[in-house]
Amino acid sequence: MNYPDPYHNDPRMPRRLRRKDYTVGWICALPVELAAARTMLDEEHKELERDSSSQDENAYCLGSIGGHNVVIVCLPAGQIGNNSAATVAARMKATFRAIQIGLMVGIGGGVPSAEADIRLGDVVVSQPQQTSGGVIQYDLGKSTPDGFQRTGSLNAPPQILLGAVAMMQSSKLLDGSRLVKHTLKLDRNPTFRRNEAGPDVLFKPTYNHLGGQTCNLCNLSRQEARRPRAGDEPVVHYGTIASGNQVIRDGCVRDKVSRELGGVLCFEMEAAALMNSFPCLVIRGICDYADSHKNKRWQPYAAGTAAACAKEILLAISPVDVAEEQKPKHEAFSTVPFRQDPDFVDRPDILTWIRERCATPASRAALVGLGGVGKSQLAIQYCHDVRAASSQTWVFWVHAGTAARFEEAYRDLANRLDLPGRNDPKTDVLKLVWDWLCDEANGRWVMVLDNVDDVEVFYPKRKGKRDKCEDMVAPLATYLPQSRNGSILVTSRSRDAAARIVGGSKHIKEVDVMDSDQAVQLLWNKLDDASDEGSIASLARALDYVPLAIDQAAAYINRGAPRVTVSRYLDDFWRNDRKRTSLLNRDAGDLRRDESASSSVLITWQMSFEQIREKRPSAADLLSLMSFFNPQGIPESILRSYSTSCRTGLEYSINDNSGDDNDDDDELHEDLATLRAYSLVTATVDSDVSEMHYLVQFCTRLWLSSLNEAERWKQRFFTLMAREFPTGNFENWGKCRSLFPHVESLLEREPSDGVYAKEWAEVSSNVAWYMWSKGKYEMAERLARKAVRVRKRTEGQDSVLMLVSVSILALILRHQGKYEEAEEIHRRALEGYERALGKEHPDTLTSVSNLALVLRYQGKYEEAEEMNRRALEGSEKALGKEHPDTLTSLSNLALVLQDQGKYKEAEEMNWRVLEGREKALGKEHPGTLASVDNLAGVLRYQGKYEEAEEMNRRALEGYEKALGKEHPDTLTSVSNLAMVLQYQGKYEEAEEMNRRALEGREKALGKEHPDTLTSVSNLAGVLQYQGKYEEAEEMNRRALEGYEKALGEEHPNTLTSVSNLAMVLQDQEKYEDAEEMNRRALEGSEKALGKEHPDTLTSVSNLALVLQRQGKYKEAEEMNRRALEGYEKALGKEHPNTLTSVDNLALVLQDQGKYKEAEEMNWRALEGREKALGKEHPGTLASVYCLAFLFHRQKQYQPALEMYQRANNGFERMLGSHHPTTVACARHFSSLRQEMEHEP
């Protein structure tokens, strides 16, 4: 029947209906098929206005047949085949959502056989058989050793169409076919008439066509003998249609394929693409026999008979039945099993990303992250948001952790949707749900695949040889549709699994832990009593901002309240590993998590650990090792070393060059990729550094403990660190700096005599060395003492390793100014080396040198010299005179001789060292340059400033070239040059050099390193000489504060800094402050070094000077006499420092008018310096100057004139006319001459 047009009342005008009024979709492949279809319409409708927002490029013909509103579409010209058919059908369904009946109508190649007498012009209708749904894709499958094996299956036509087919078959039996009646409409167009098609000839399969588009040249004797039909009326056949992507043009191939498929009726090229996405009835008019005699003459008539058959089928269906089918059986619902969380904390960047991704048709997106970071909670919130925004959108929650749970979820969906056939044991329920999801008429849907952690659930690996039945089983991924009306959101711990499901990393959002504000808010929301705000932030931080851990902690606190508070939980958490384990292991029983998922963060993560261990054991091993590192900045270079060790099977392989480094890198990168895929490890911007969360590491170690493997992995970690953590030389600082955080906390706890104690002691010793070189003496001492204790237990008292640790401890103590204990330990080490290696072993001789050094620092110069000579003689004997170690011993001896004022002998030894190193190491070797600097020092002490400057400049240029301008040794050379410039009165250049040294050391060593503080003091000194007293005082105070913090108030360097500050205060006439500082320095030196140490005596002299400036001559004289007696005892009467003390005493005697004794002292100092330093030494000239001043004060003008003349000329030669000392001397000399001119 015809329905009234709601838009037009004029019957002469074509009607225009609405899109939702069309319930039949008719697809053709060729224009001739479209023409035949249009001929079958009872009426044509006016085309619809195009939706500007639509992406549908199809061209439609609209009309009606028997009360059904029909949409007819033809494939684009020249684009026939499965792909084009699928695209056209999908667009049609999206535009006409009310379509309930699908028809694929056109021509096909017939397969005549003994069972089916198919003739040209007959019609084939797809009908399900025992082995197919009516259509088989014959070219879908794979090649096997046994031949081509077809895979997959296609759906049967919808039941309403199969019912119509049955009705048409029964009508023929009762009333005869009405096809002829329908085809009469085609006779109006000559193209479609039967008599225009030509004769119907079936040739034998083996007989090939001979030239031309017709069979006029073919041998008719080669045709098959067939019984003539009674008339020309087309016959309708029902059965299987073969569909593929290529045209069959060979009779033998036609018959072979047909046999393999169990017998088919025709071949065509579009139906296979439609049956699963556009369930339809396929109707084909036979236009050829799929052989080489194929031509187009029969196509119009065959297209017409197929169209007539389609019309007959539509007439067998009541439009009322279609309308019933069109009615939705359900309102859209949600299967999310969790209520909306009232405590949910928004993470807007992630939720916005989900909304944007899932808004795209047929989209797939994934949230990937560590277990417990809130992936599922975000998905739950998104689902509730979707339902709140659109109640017409279906939301499906599918647990996808296992194949069984996925299948169970789909079965539940089938039941909830009341899908027909779901209870039939033979029905593929997964396919049933997939079909429903693919049907865009069902409306918009969102599916969450939760816990897609195992990619093999959806893409099973082939395990051994499968039989054909197994190969026919489709992977579960097949049942995840990509229809325009749906989107899939995946949650997964495995990046690899998620990427496989959603189609690549660009569709993945990494979900990390919360930021601090979000985590604090979540904890606050979850707590029943959130009054302890201060501790809430601390607890969130302690839990690494992991949502599941926060939820777990809040549940525990709420359950134990009021006795359990946030503060108490936090205290318990940090109390020890055992308590922390207990808290993290508690299952909070969260109703908003899947029943199979634990609410314990510990158990949750250990599931991931086990998965990794099962799938890639080497990655699990790497995770185990990394759990002992600091969470931040894990160097992949160290992991690479471990990976190499594992591959080669060597315990110590850092220097092993065997094997292929690329293989090692590939293995390591694959292991790291696995861990990153599970979000257990994070890559950083730095390409060679990885990071982990603290809680992940802690839970990994607990997992190892549960496997009784924690100690073994701790040993591996320390074995690796023992191999990798280098000595504390500056060249190793970069590596030490990167590794130190990874061993710092583990070194705090001294191990028992377990399996890794030896490795622990090795690491501890090297870290102590590094801390010592960094000036962190307290930490260095603490670690060194631990290393000594552990090695004493594990190695024995006299083991070489034990002695190494003891020596490192002694060196650290010396730098702390703990000279007595350092000396005691060095003596103990020396005795041990002598017992273990013998007295002449190089290591024993090194120990001798170390002892000499601490003796020298205590002012025990004679014994220090004796030790240095022993070391030198031993090295010469054991190694030879030119061996670098021998030259080092010679250099050490030169230094102690220099301390004793034996400058000539020291200079001679330094020349020898320099020549030896130039020969052994080369002129530009850093060791050679150190000798140049040492030689410059002894030259400076002798007043040979120009030669010393030349040496210092040579050393500096060499260091800059060899080590770079910012190396600590280069900066030391800069300081040495500044010193000799200062001695020459070149204060501006000296200041510039000192500032360079200071800036360089601040950058290389840090502002609080003792060497940096030395540069601060040096700069203060040259500022003081220039009269820049305020800045000099500021620098001295900075140095003093730094030393007090770094070394302690009683360290000798600190006390030297006190004296330096006193000197600049004195120059500013702040005598009381200066006296206070000098007394502090003196008392500290007496306590730290003893009353007779040369540095203590220097403090005595400094105090005497400030007392003298204040007119406290008696006490000043007393102090100077004490200093002189001490120097004479400690250094000898002719030591330059002793002679300086003599001059100082003479000056205070002068101030008291004790000229005779003062003159005796001045002459003694002058004679001693001439002997020790030479007549031209600035120190000698200073004694001449003092003596001239004494004569001047007594008005003994002639001897004063002679002495001034000598001093002035000497200063000009040695220091230059602009040196402050030269200028002062010249001023006094001029004053004398003026006085003499006015004398009568």
Secondary structure, DSSP 4 states (H G I P E B T S, - for coil): -PPPPSS---TTSPP---GGG--EEEEESSHHHHHHHHHH-SEEPPPPPPPTT------EEEEEETTEEEEEEEPPTT--SHHHHHHHHHHHHHH-TT--EEEEEEEEEE---SS----TT-EEEE---SSSSSEEETT-EEEETTEEEE----PPPPHHHHHHHHHHHHHHHHH---HHHHHGGGGGSGGG-GGGS-----B-TTPPP-SSSSSTTS-GGGBPP-PPPSSS---EEEE-EEE-SS----HHHHHHHHHHTT--SEEESSGGGTTTTS--EEEEEEEE-SSTT--STTHHHHHHHHHHHHHHHHHTS-HHHHHHHHS-SS---B---S---TT----HHHHHHHHHHHTSTTEEEEEEE-TTSSHHHHHHHHHHHHHHH-TTSEEEEEE-SSHHHHHHHHHHHHHHTT-TTTT-TTS-HHHHHHHHHH-GGG--EEEEEE----GGGTSPPP-S---HHHHHSPPGGGGS---TTEEEEEEES-HHHHHHHHTSGGGEEEE-PPPHHHHHHHHHHH-S----HHHHHHHHHHTTT-HHHHHHHHHHHHHHTTTS-HHHHHHHHHH-HHHHHHHHT-----TTS-TTS-S-HHHHHHHHHHHHHHH-HHHHHHHHHHTTS-SS-EEHHHHHHHHHHHHHT-SS-TT---S-HHHHHHHHHHHHHHHHHTTSSEE-SSTTEEE--HHHHHHHHHHHHHTT-HHHHHHHHHHHHHHHS--S-GGGHHHHHHHHHHHHHHHHS---SSTTHHHHHHHHHHHHHHHHHTT-HHHHHHHHHHHHHHHHHHT-TT-HHHHHHHHHHHHHHHHTT-HHHHHHHHHHHHHHHHHHH-TTSHHHHHHHHHHHHHHHHTT-HHHHHHHHHHHHHHHHHHH-TTSHHHHHHHHHHHHHHHHTT-HHHHHHHHHHHHHHHHHHT-TTSHHHHHHHHHHHHHHHHTT-HHHHHHHHHHHHHHHHHHT-TTSHHHHHHHHHHHHHHHHTT-HHHHHHHHHHHHHHHHHHT-TTSHHHHHHHHHHHHHHHHTT-HHHHHHHHHHHHHHHHHHT-TTSHHHHHHHHHHHHHHHHTT-HHHHHHHHHHHHHHHHHHT-TTSHHHHHHHHHHHHHHHHTT-HHHHHHHHHHHHHHHHHHT-TTSHHHHHHHHHHHHHHHHTT-HHHHHHHHHHHHHHHHHHT-TTSHHHHHHHHHHHHHHHHTT-HHHHHHHHHHHHHHHHHHT-TTSHHHHHHHHHHHHHHHHHHH--
